[in-house]
Amino acid sequence: MDHREKIQLLNKVIETEPKNTAAYYMRGIAKYALKEYAGAIQDYNKAIELNEHLHEAYYNRGLVKSEFSDYSGEIQDYTKAIEINPKYADAYYNRGVAKCKLTDYSGAIQDFTKAIEINPDYAGAYNNRGLAKGEISDYKGEIQDLTKAIEINPNYAKAYYNRGFARIGLKDYSGAFQDYTKAIEINPNDDEAYFKRGIVKHKLGDKNGACLDWSQASKLGNSKAHDFVQQFCKAKKYLEEGDNKLDIKDYSGAIEDYTKVIEIDTNNDTAYYNRGIAKFGINDNSGAIKDYTKAIEIRPNNAKAYIGRGLSKMLLFDKNGACLDWSKAGELGDSDAYDLIKKYC
């Protein structure tokens, strides 16, 4: 019997037994399943009117109010359900969820803790308590709770995803990579897990792997991943093409490719540095100096950029500026700098 058939049957029961509390309650459940939320609330209201101690009706009415984003009303209903049944773990859990939506994270943590006291194997409560702890910057506590949720339910994909996000906050990128990989193993259609794993791979220097993950996330409908593919992965392609042209001394072609990279990714220090080399190759030393300077602004420990800028300055008869740049490159550990200083300074 489907939900629509159940409603028709319960309508007949209510016609003959207008004070049948269970019939109103069950019809409310069926209407909720069909997303007829207003009708579901009316039925739960009637069930409560007939039996004010029916804690399940308060609880279910709270669930319906959540669909209307009536979080305060939702909390009131869960609170009433708890007053009637103080051991109602699900009511504590959902009240905690509603409190999170109202940014009452301390109150939410208390509710999730109570749900766990009643049901120590409540994986969802550990997961959500972890998220609430993360909102108050207790990242270690967050990871502990998410780990416990995974211990209880090793196939809890969302807990792996959430722990991965927490580990990013602690800059544990290797751990985050492992968690997102596990989340994807459990749920291969999790576009957000692919997207976040792409970010982690990028942080770990695996730019090709990052592009593969973002491409997969984009295929699964993730618009943010699509933007990342456009920004970072196309830039990578142009960067490689520019490098190939630089190798064969096609400086003008290389400059065009590096300029495309910079248009896509304005903070790509490698593109600025390499474009500086290409401009040096066509004797555009003023342009080269500007590019080396930008590369240094983005990555101040780029010794090679100081070397290149020094060479361009020397060709523009700025000997003092050149020697200062080479001295800085030497401080950053580039041994070639001292050879240049000995020769020209």
Helices and strands as residue ranges (DSSP letters): H 3-16, H 21-33, H 37-50, H 55-67, H 71-84, H 89-101, H 105-118, H 123-135, H 139-152, H 157-169, H 173-186, H 191-203, H 207-219, H 223-228, I 229-233, H 234-247, H 251-264, H 269-281, H 285-298, H 303-315, H 319-331, H 336-344
